[in-house]
């Protein structure tokens, strides 16, 4: 069973890494083709859209997966099909009326955007609200059935369709608004693709739509707190999309420059901090159904073991990524975006990768253990801290106020989540591992900073990355090995078998 988990996690991680890499490269193409202003408009439209998408379906896939795991523990096949059907009905019940209302009332949507040019582009996304909400439920069924390969392939192909269509549609476009509009059209095309393929796969592999009555009440009860938390996250991003440019303008920055600063910070720099999210998400997707099954079977020792390994993996991933961003953030940003500000933001905020990774992983773990209400409360506390930072600090430190808010939110969430997990899992011991992770990150950042200081004196950005990144990763891996954060036993087993 453990080997299957490791194999599935590795499989999902590889696909997810390729997918995130493709998205990252596409964002570079977008930034160069439509500029920081166009990227800012595109980012704001997607941010507001994500609020409605999150409100409609974000908690449903996770809950469908957990209900299917519970049905698996009870050998209840009909319960699994009922959970999927209930999920689709719930999402359609919300998305269809909302999409129609937004379309016919688009003249009154100005309050959602700091720039009225976003409204017509946002409306293009509305069909995707319905299609993607259904796909998200089918995606949850893949998780619940532990069908990680089709899930991974569809996710990758969806991104590939968006990139291919996007590159074609933005080619030759010089106006930033037209470029943002065409980029959004590419997003909708990718939504149509993932909807059609996922539903076809579900039905062709024995999936059915049955009477959902048995699973409606438990699904709504569990999905509501998760949806509320993720909707709050989207609302927070939407509030930032409105508040940050407005505060920058109030501080004396022009409208176009404010949009450019927002595009650099939120569209270029912060996504680099989320590079570990592909690996974190992959591990969470694979572990969550297994953890839920153990939880409902009452196997407390297995639950504690799953939790410890999940958090340890998140810390190790953060330890590998943070020093590279700290030391080479400037070179990477210069090479990808030709943006000095982006590099400064990445370098100064690289240490936030650790609390971000812990927060992401512990949220998933707690939701798998029926603690959705707790994670919602903790998120709201962190969100309040983010808004306070932006409101209070933007006049003094500009877009860095968002970075401060992001850090405060994730630190609060990570600390409170770990505190609850310690109560839920007696004997859970992860703090020592986290302390080792902090020590490794500090040492590797020092090494990387010294190395980067030498390399940038006689190497262009690409060469700095090519030489510096492997050396920093080797140093980090060596330091982690010396502190016994991992062993080479799995690798030795593979070599001995071969």
C-alpha positions as CSV (number, residue, x, y, z in Angstrom):
1,X,0.0,0.0,0.0
2,X,2.8,2.4,0.9
3,X,4.6,1.7,-2.4
4,X,1.3,2.5,-4.2
5,X,1.0,5.8,-2.4
6,X,4.6,6.8,-3.2
7,X,4.2,5.7,-6.8
8,X,0.9,7.7,-7.2
9,X,2.4,10.7,-5.5
10,X,5.4,10.6,-7.8
11,X,3.2,10.2,-10.8
12,X,0.9,13.1,-9.9
13,X,4.0,15.3,-9.0
14,X,5.6,14.7,-12.4
15,X,2.4,15.6,-14.3
16,X,1.7,18.6,-12.0
17,X,5.2,19.9,-12.3
18,X,5.1,19.8,-16.0
19,X,1.6,21.5,-15.9
20,X,2.9,24.2,-13.6
21,X,6.0,24.7,-15.7
22,X,3.8,25.1,-18.8
23,X,1.6,27.6,-17.0
24,X,4.7,29.5,-15.8
25,X,6.2,29.7,-19.3
26,X,2.8,30.8,-20.6
27,X,2.7,33.6,-18.1
28,X,6.1,34.7,-19.3
29,X,4.8,34.8,-22.9
30,X,1.7,36.7,-21.8
31,X,3.8,39.3,-19.9
32,X,5.9,39.9,-23.0
33,X,3.0,39.8,-25.5
34,X,0.4,42.0,-23.6
35,X,2.7,43.8,-21.1
36,X,2.4,44.2,-17.4
37,X,-0.8,46.3,-17.9
38,X,-2.5,43.6,-19.9
39,X,-1.4,41.0,-17.5
40,X,-2.8,43.0,-14.6
41,X,-6.2,43.2,-16.4
42,X,-6.1,39.5,-17.2
43,X,-5.2,38.7,-13.6
44,X,-8.0,40.8,-12.1
45,X,-10.6,39.2,-14.4
46,X,-9.5,35.7,-13.4
47,X,-9.3,36.7,-9.7
48,X,-12.9,37.9,-9.7
49,X,-14.1,34.9,-11.7
50,X,-12.4,32.6,-9.2
51,X,-14.6,34.1,-6.4
52,X,-17.7,32.8,-8.1
53,X,-16.2,29.5,-9.2
54,X,-14.9,28.9,-5.7
55,X,-18.2,29.8,-4.1
56,X,-20.0,27.4,-6.5
57,X,-17.8,24.3,-6.2
58,X,-14.5,24.6,-4.3
59,X,-15.6,22.5,-1.3
60,X,-17.4,19.9,-3.3
61,X,-14.6,18.0,-5.0
62,X,-12.7,17.4,-1.6
63,X,-16.0,16.4,0.0
64,X,-16.9,14.1,-2.8
65,X,-13.5,12.4,-2.5
66,X,-13.9,12.0,1.3
67,X,-17.5,10.6,1.0
68,X,-16.2,8.2,-1.6
69,X,-13.4,7.1,0.7
70,X,-16.0,6.6,3.5
71,X,-18.1,4.5,1.1
72,X,-15.1,2.5,0.1
73,X,-14.4,1.7,3.8
74,X,-18.0,0.4,3.9
75,X,-17.9,-1.3,0.5
76,X,-20.8,0.9,-0.6
77,X,-20.6,1.3,-4.4
78,X,-24.0,3.0,-4.7
79,X,-22.9,5.5,-2.1
80,X,-19.9,6.5,-4.3
81,X,-22.1,7.1,-7.3
82,X,-24.6,9.0,-5.2
83,X,-21.9,11.3,-3.9
84,X,-20.8,12.3,-7.4
85,X,-24.4,12.9,-8.5
86,X,-25.1,15.0,-5.4
87,X,-22.0,17.1,-6.1
88,X,-23.0,17.8,-9.7
89,X,-26.5,18.8,-8.7
90,X,-25.3,21.1,-5.9
91,X,-22.8,22.9,-8.2
92,X,-25.3,23.3,-11.1
93,X,-28.0,24.6,-8.7
94,X,-25.6,27.5,-7.9
95,X,-23.6,28.1,-11.1
96,X,-26.4,28.2,-13.7
97,X,-28.5,31.0,-12.0
98,X,-25.3,32.9,-11.0
99,X,-23.9,32.8,-14.6
100,X,-27.3,34.0,-16.0
101,X,-27.6,36.8,-13.4
102,X,-24.1,38.1,-14.0
103,X,-24.5,38.0,-17.8
104,X,-27.8,40.0,-17.9
105,X,-26.7,42.4,-15.1
106,X,-23.2,43.0,-16.4
107,X,-23.9,46.8,-16.6
108,X,-23.9,46.9,-12.8
109,X,-20.6,45.0,-12.3
110,X,-18.4,48.1,-12.1
111,X,-18.2,47.8,-8.3
112,X,-16.3,44.5,-8.7
113,X,-13.4,46.0,-10.6
114,X,-11.0,48.9,-10.1
115,X,-10.8,49.2,-13.9
116,X,-14.1,49.2,-16.0
117,X,-12.2,47.7,-18.9
118,X,-12.3,44.4,-17.1
119,X,-16.1,44.0,-17.3
120,X,-16.6,42.9,-20.9
121,X,-13.6,40.5,-20.6
122,X,-15.0,39.0,-17.4
123,X,-18.4,38.2,-19.0
124,X,-16.6,35.9,-21.5
125,X,-15.6,33.7,-18.7
126,X,-19.2,33.0,-17.5
127,X,-19.8,29.8,-19.5
128,X,-16.7,28.4,-17.9
129,X,-18.3,28.8,-14.5
130,X,-20.8,26.0,-15.3
131,X,-18.5,23.7,-17.2
132,X,-15.6,23.9,-14.7
133,X,-17.9,23.4,-11.7
134,X,-19.0,20.0,-13.2
135,X,-15.5,19.1,-14.0
136,X,-14.4,19.8,-10.5
137,X,-16.9,17.2,-9.1
138,X,-15.6,14.6,-11.6
139,X,-12.1,15.5,-10.5
140,X,-13.1,14.7,-6.9
141,X,-14.4,11.3,-8.1
142,X,-11.0,10.6,-9.6
143,X,-9.4,11.3,-6.2
144,X,-12.0,9.2,-4.4
145,X,-11.4,6.3,-6.7
146,X,-7.6,6.8,-6.6
147,X,-7.6,7.2,-10.4
148,X,-4.7,9.6,-10.3
149,X,-3.4,9.0,-13.9
150,X,-6.5,10.2,-15.7
151,X,-6.8,13.1,-13.4
152,X,-3.2,14.1,-14.0
153,X,-3.5,13.7,-17.8
154,X,-6.7,15.8,-18.1
155,X,-5.2,18.5,-15.9
156,X,-2.1,18.7,-18.1
157,X,-4.0,18.6,-21.3
158,X,-6.3,21.4,-20.1
159,X,-3.3,23.6,-19.5
160,X,-1.8,22.6,-22.9
161,X,-5.0,23.5,-24.7
162,X,-5.1,26.9,-22.9
163,X,-1.4,27.6,-23.8
164,X,-1.7,26.6,-27.4
165,X,-4.9,28.6,-28.0
166,X,-3.6,31.5,-26.0
167,X,-0.3,31.8,-27.9
168,X,-2.3,31.7,-31.2
169,X,-4.9,34.3,-30.1
170,X,-2.4,36.8,-28.6
171,X,0.1,36.6,-31.5
172,X,0.4,40.0,-33.1
173,X,-1.9,41.8,-30.6
174,X,-0.5,45.1,-29.5
175,X,-3.4,46.5,-27.4
176,X,-3.2,45.3,-23.7
177,X,-7.0,45.1,-23.4
178,X,-7.4,43.1,-26.6
179,X,-4.6,40.8,-25.5
180,X,-6.2,40.2,-22.1
181,X,-9.5,39.4,-23.9
182,X,-8.0,36.9,-26.2
183,X,-6.1,35.2,-23.3
184,X,-9.4,34.8,-21.5
185,X,-11.0,33.2,-24.6
186,X,-8.2,30.6,-24.5
187,X,-9.1,29.9,-20.8
188,X,-12.7,29.2,-21.8
189,X,-11.7,26.9,-24.6
190,X,-9.6,24.9,-22.1
191,X,-12.6,24.6,-19.8
192,X,-14.8,23.2,-22.5
193,X,-12.1,20.6,-23.2
194,X,-11.6,19.4,-19.6
195,X,-15.4,19.2,-19.1
196,X,-16.0,17.1,-22.2
197,X,-13.1,14.7,-21.6
198,X,-13.7,14.2,-17.9
199,X,-17.4,13.5,-18.2
200,X,-16.7,11.1,-21.0
201,X,-14.0,9.3,-19.0
202,X,-16.2,9.0,-15.9
203,X,-19.1,7.4,-17.8
204,X,-16.9,5.1,-19.9
205,X,-15.2,3.6,-16.8
206,X,-18.4,2.6,-15.0
207,X,-19.4,5.9,-13.4
208,X,-23.1,6.5,-13.0
209,X,-25.5,9.2,-12.1
210,X,-28.0,7.8,-9.5
211,X,-30.4,9.1,-6.8
212,X,-28.3,11.6,-4.8
213,X,-30.7,11.8,-1.8
214,X,-28.4,9.7,0.6
215,X,-25.4,11.9,0.1
216,X,-26.9,15.4,-0.3
217,X,-27.1,16.3,3.4
218,X,-23.6,15.0,4.4
219,X,-22.1,16.6,1.3
220,X,-23.6,20.0,2.0
221,X,-22.7,19.8,5.6
222,X,-19.0,19.0,4.9
223,X,-18.6,21.1,1.7
224,X,-20.1,24.3,3.2
225,X,-17.1,25.2,5.5
226,X,-14.5,24.3,2.8
227,X,-16.4,26.3,0.2
228,X,-16.7,29.2,2.7
229,X,-13.0,29.1,3.4
230,X,-12.0,29.0,-0.3
231,X,-14.6,31.5,-1.3
232,X,-13.1,33.8,1.4
233,X,-9.7,33.2,-0.1
234,X,-11.0,34.2,-3.5
235,X,-12.8,37.2,-2.0
236,X,-9.6,38.2,-0.4
237,X,-7.7,38.0,-3.7
238,X,-10.5,40.0,-5.3
239,X,-10.3,42.6,-2.5
240,X,-6.6,42.8,-3.0
241,X,-7.1,43.2,-6.8
242,X,-9.4,46.2,-6.0
243,X,-7.7,47.6,-2.9
244,X,-4.0,47.5,-3.8
245,X,-4.2,49.4,-7.1
246,X,-6.6,51.9,-5.5
247,X,-4.3,52.5,-2.6
248,X,-1.3,52.9,-4.9
249,X,-3.2,55.4,-7.0
250,X,-4.2,57.3,-3.8
251,X,-0.5,57.4,-2.9
252,X,0.2,59.3,-6.1
253,X,0.9,56.5,-8.6
254,X,-0.8,56.8,-12.0
255,X,-3.5,54.3,-13.1
256,X,-1.5,52.5,-15.7
257,X,1.6,52.3,-13.4
258,X,-0.6,51.0,-10.5
259,X,-1.9,48.2,-12.8
260,X,1.7,47.5,-13.8
261,X,2.9,47.3,-10.2
262,X,0.0,45.0,-9.3
263,X,0.7,42.8,-12.4
264,X,4.4,42.5,-11.4
265,X,3.7,41.7,-7.8
266,X,0.7,39.4,-8.1
267,X,1.1,38.1,-11.7
268,X,4.9,37.6,-11.8
269,X,6.6,37.5,-8.3
270,X,4.0,35.8,-6.1
271,X,3.4,32.9,-8.5
272,X,7.1,32.1,-8.1
273,X,6.6,31.6,-4.4
274,X,3.9,29.1,-5.2
275,X,6.3,26.9,-7.2
276,X,6.2,24.2,-4.5
277,X,2.4,24.1,-4.6
278,X,2.5,21.5,-7.5
279,X,4.4,19.0,-5.4
280,X,2.5,19.9,-2.2
281,X,-0.8,19.5,-4.1
282,X,0.2,16.2,-5.6
283,X,1.1,14.7,-2.2
284,X,-2.1,16.0,-0.7
285,X,-4.3,14.6,-3.5
286,X,-2.8,11.1,-3.0
287,X,-2.6,11.1,0.8
288,X,-6.1,12.6,1.4
289,X,-8.2,9.6,0.4
290,X,-6.0,7.2,2.2
291,X,-6.0,9.4,5.3
292,X,-9.8,9.7,5.2
293,X,-10.2,5.9,5.0
294,X,-7.9,5.4,8.0
295,X,-9.7,8.1,9.9
296,X,-13.1,6.6,9.3
297,X,-11.8,3.1,10.2
298,X,-10.5,4.5,13.5
299,X,-6.9,3.6,12.7
300,X,-5.3,6.4,14.8
301,X,-1.7,5.2,14.4
302,X,-2.0,5.1,10.6
303,X,-3.5,8.6,10.7
304,X,-0.7,10.0,12.8
305,X,1.9,8.4,10.5
306,X,0.2,9.9,7.4
307,X,0.1,13.3,9.0
308,X,3.7,13.3,10.0
309,X,5.0,12.1,6.6
310,X,2.8,14.7,4.8
311,X,4.1,17.6,6.9
312,X,7.7,16.4,6.7
313,X,7.4,16.2,2.9
314,X,6.1,19.8,2.8
315,X,9.0,21.1,5.0
316,X,11.6,19.3,2.9
317,X,10.1,20.7,-0.4
318,X,10.2,24.2,1.1
319,X,13.8,23.7,2.2
320,X,14.8,22.9,-1.3
321,X,13.0,25.7,-3.0
322,X,13.3,28.7,-0.7
323,X,17.2,29.1,-0.9
324,X,17.1,29.0,-4.7
325,X,14.5,31.8,-4.8
326,X,16.4,33.8,-2.2
327,X,19.7,33.6,-4.0
328,X,18.6,33.6,-7.6
329,X,15.3,35.4,-7.5
330,X,16.9,38.4,-9.2
331,X,18.5,36.4,-11.9
332,X,15.4,34.4,-12.6
333,X,13.2,37.5,-12.8
334,X,15.7,39.3,-15.0
335,X,15.9,36.4,-17.4
336,X,12.1,35.7,-17.5
337,X,10.6,39.1,-17.2
338,X,13.4,41.7,-17.4
339,X,11.9,43.1,-14.1
340,X,14.2,44.3,-11.3
341,X,11.2,44.8,-9.0
342,X,10.0,41.3,-9.5
343,X,13.4,40.0,-8.5
344,X,13.5,42.1,-5.4
345,X,10.1,40.9,-4.3
346,X,11.0,37.2,-4.8
347,X,14.3,37.5,-3.0
348,X,12.9,39.4,0.0
349,X,9.9,37.0,0.4
350,X,11.5,33.7,-0.4
351,X,11.5,32.7,3.3
352,X,7.7,32.7,3.2
353,X,7.8,29.5,1.2
354,X,8.1,27.4,4.4
355,X,4.9,28.7,6.2
356,X,3.1,28.6,2.9
357,X,4.0,24.9,2.3
358,X,3.1,24.0,5.9
359,X,-0.2,25.9,5.7
360,X,-1.2,24.2,2.3
361,X,-0.5,20.7,3.6
362,X,-2.0,21.0,7.0
363,X,-5.2,22.5,5.5
364,X,-5.7,19.4,3.4
365,X,-4.8,17.1,6.2
366,X,-7.3,18.7,8.6
367,X,-10.1,18.8,5.9
368,X,-9.5,15.0,5.5
369,X,-10.1,14.6,9.2
370,X,-13.5,16.4,9.2
371,X,-12.1,19.7,10.7
372,X,-13.4,22.0,8.0
373,X,-14.9,24.5,10.4
374,X,-11.6,24.9,12.2
375,X,-9.6,25.6,9.0
376,X,-12.2,28.2,8.0
377,X,-11.9,30.1,11.2
378,X,-8.1,30.0,11.0
379,X,-8.1,31.3,7.4
380,X,-10.4,34.2,8.3
381,X,-8.0,35.3,11.1
382,X,-5.1,35.2,8.5
383,X,-7.2,37.0,5.9
384,X,-7.9,39.8,8.3
385,X,-4.2,40.2,8.9
386,X,-3.6,40.4,5.2
387,X,-6.1,43.2,4.7
388,X,-4.8,45.1,7.7
389,X,-1.2,44.9,6.3
390,X,-2.3,46.2,2.9
391,X,-4.5,48.9,4.3
392,X,-1.9,50.1,6.8
393,X,1.4,49.6,4.9
394,X,0.7,50.3,1.2
395,X,1.2,54.1,1.6
396,X,4.7,53.4,3.1
397,X,6.0,50.3,1.3
398,X,3.9,50.1,-1.9
399,X,3.2,46.6,-3.2
400,X,5.4,45.0,-0.5
401,X,2.3,45.5,1.8
402,X,0.8,42.5,-0.1
403,X,3.9,40.4,0.6
404,X,3.7,41.2,4.3
405,X,0.0,40.3,4.4
406,X,0.6,37.1,2.6
407,X,3.3,36.2,5.1
408,X,1.2,37.1,8.1
409,X,-1.7,35.0,6.8
410,X,0.3,31.9,6.1
411,X,2.2,32.0,9.4
412,X,-1.0,32.3,11.4
413,X,-2.7,29.5,9.5
414,X,0.4,27.2,9.8
415,X,0.7,27.8,13.6
416,X,-3.0,27.3,14.3
417,X,-3.2,24.2,12.1
418,X,-0.2,22.6,13.7
419,X,-1.6,23.3,17.2
420,X,-4.9,21.6,16.3
421,X,-3.2,18.6,14.7
422,X,-1.2,18.1,17.8
423,X,-4.5,17.9,19.8
424,X,-6.1,15.6,17.2
425,X,-3.2,13.2,16.8
426,X,-1.7,12.2,20.2
427,X,2.0,11.8,20.0
428,X,2.4,13.8,16.8
429,X,6.0,15.1,16.6
430,X,6.7,17.4,13.7
431,X,8.2,20.4,15.4
432,X,11.7,19.0,15.6
433,X,11.5,18.3,11.8
434,X,10.3,21.9,11.2
435,X,13.2,23.2,13.3
436,X,15.6,21.2,11.2
437,X,14.0,22.7,8.1
438,X,14.5,26.2,9.4
439,X,18.2,25.5,10.1
440,X,18.7,24.0,6.6
441,X,17.0,27.0,4.9
442,X,19.1,29.5,6.9
443,X,22.3,27.7,6.0
444,X,21.4,27.2,2.4
445,X,20.3,30.9,2.0
446,X,23.6,32.0,3.4
447,X,25.5,29.7,1.0
448,X,23.3,30.7,-1.9
449,X,23.6,34.5,-1.2
450,X,27.4,34.2,-1.1
451,X,27.5,32.1,-4.3
452,X,25.1,34.5,-6.1
453,X,27.2,37.5,-5.1
454,X,30.2,35.9,-6.8
455,X,28.4,34.6,-9.9
456,X,26.6,37.8,-10.8
457,X,29.9,39.6,-11.1
458,X,30.9,37.7,-14.3
459,X,27.9,35.7,-15.5
460,X,24.7,36.7,-17.3
461,X,21.4,35.7,-15.6
462,X,20.9,32.4,-17.4
463,X,24.4,31.2,-16.6
464,X,23.9,32.2,-12.9
465,X,20.8,30.1,-12.8
466,X,22.4,27.1,-14.6
467,X,25.4,27.1,-12.3
468,X,23.9,28.4,-9.1
469,X,20.7,26.4,-8.8
470,X,22.3,22.9,-8.9
471,X,25.0,23.9,-6.4
472,X,22.4,25.4,-4.0
473,X,20.2,22.3,-4.3
474,X,23.2,20.0,-3.7
475,X,24.2,22.0,-0.6
476,X,20.6,22.0,0.7
477,X,20.2,18.2,0.1
478,X,23.5,17.6,1.8
479,X,22.6,19.7,4.8
480,X,19.2,18.0,5.1
481,X,20.8,14.6,4.9
482,X,23.3,15.4,7.6
483,X,20.4,16.5,9.9
484,X,18.6,13.2,9.0
485,X,15.6,14.8,7.3
486,X,15.6,12.0,4.8
487,X,17.3,8.7,4.0
488,X,18.5,7.0,0.9
489,X,16.8,3.7,1.8
490,X,14.1,4.0,-0.9
491,X,16.7,4.7,-3.6
492,X,18.8,1.8,-2.5
493,X,15.8,-0.5,-2.7
494,X,15.1,0.6,-6.3
495,X,18.8,0.1,-7.2
496,X,19.0,-3.3,-5.6
497,X,15.8,-4.5,-7.4
498,X,17.2,-3.4,-10.7
